[in-house]
Amino acid sequence: VKIASSYIRKSFKKIAYFQEGNPQVGNINDIVRCFKSGDLIIVNDSATAPMSLEARDRFNNSLELRLLRTNELSNSFLAVAFVGGSWKVPTENRKIIDPMHLGERLHIGEQVFSVRKFGPTTFKLCAVDGPEFMSTEIYRAGRMIQYSYMDDEVPLWASQSIFASRPWSSEAPSAAFAFSWNLIFQLIANGVNFASITHGAGLSSIGHVEIDEILPLTEVSMVTSETLSLIEQTRMSGGRVIGIGTSVVRAVEAAKQLNIKGMLTNQPFENSLRISSKHRIDQFDGILTGLHQEGESHFELLNAFASSHKIEALLAEASLSGCLTHEFGDFMLLLKD
Amino acid sequence: LEAAIQTNLLGPFRLIKAVAGAMFLAGGGDIVNISSDAAKTPYPNWGAYSVSKAALDMLTEIMALESEAAGLRFLRLDQGEMDTTLHEQALPDTEKSTLNQPQDVAKAFIDFLVKRETRNRHINLVFDRAFGLKEAL
């Protein structure tokens, strides 16, 4: 399946799905037919923040910092620093600076940060002063983290879904790009309900072995008890629950585990749940997601919904129909048998 | 004219687009666009401002129609001439006693929002010193 290299779609988005057991590809709006009154769609309402920042070290070298994770409470973040090259160069071909060579201070715009080594190539940055940095300065100074396979630089607005609110993600929860207002209204008119969770999707890879081993880092999720009860009510009344994207499934499955232990509050929680093919997903009947292929980090989670064989058949059909993959590509809908 | 369109039309348009999805997920809500008498009545030398506010009024009406299913309610507020710094700069010779006080308008408006008397999806509100806040056609 080819990669989508433009964030502007000149034609309708497509979706691959099974109809009476046969893989087929249609216009994204065709999925209205796959849902029925009483079904519940759960989306990730996280916005995507501009986590690429230009910084200067003590020698006045220009660096590109990519924030792996931010921490609002301690006003600090984990980062890696690239020197030389632009976003058009694949990250595996770019040089990452050892934090020991950065010195003790980094300048980002007007702000000064102290550098603390975290791992061999990662470091923690703490604001020296200016407690407002996290939310305001990232938006003032940052740009979206770019993908080298894109034709043009992706602007902030193009990385937000219709539902985007809390700016927790470094990478867009892109399954939600499937939804236009037109599609939402058609679904509502058919009696389909919507609910949301928030999950901050971090970087899943950066192209360097040492760093990719620790990625993705623990991510932050928030699932309210209201959303969990909506899921329960939907299933009790015979409706189906469909997650929009792998982040939604991870967040809800983790929240359910916390809830069983009586530890779920309506607050953000650290989510380190990994879902493999062996995981028994019991909160969802299906998932709408991007065209993830074998070997990608999200593929294993999809195996919890359908066999590799079935997914491969869907991907083959998608490829034949000219579907595109990655952030700005097309979609697939997997419903459990 | 471009600056007026940026501020009074594109700004609200982009802000509404940014928040509408989250408001829909939260079960709906009210979006209030601040309009003006100048959106409906032509005043010489107020072209850029009037055109931008007239466009905002139409945007409000269209979005009210489009987003009914999302549970959003759109309000257009014409608060009349108010005793503000901006008014002082624009029309320094105005007799102050003829101007509406911002706190009076704000209070009437909040009372209206809290009461939620009307079920219309598009609401046109005009503040008048004699009659207070009224729903207009």
Interface residues (C-beta under 8 A of the other chain):
Chain A: V43 D45 Q160 S161 I162 F163 A164 S165 W181 I184 F185 I188 A189 F194 A195 S196
Chain B: A18 V19 A20 G21 A22 F24 L25 E66 S67 A69 A70
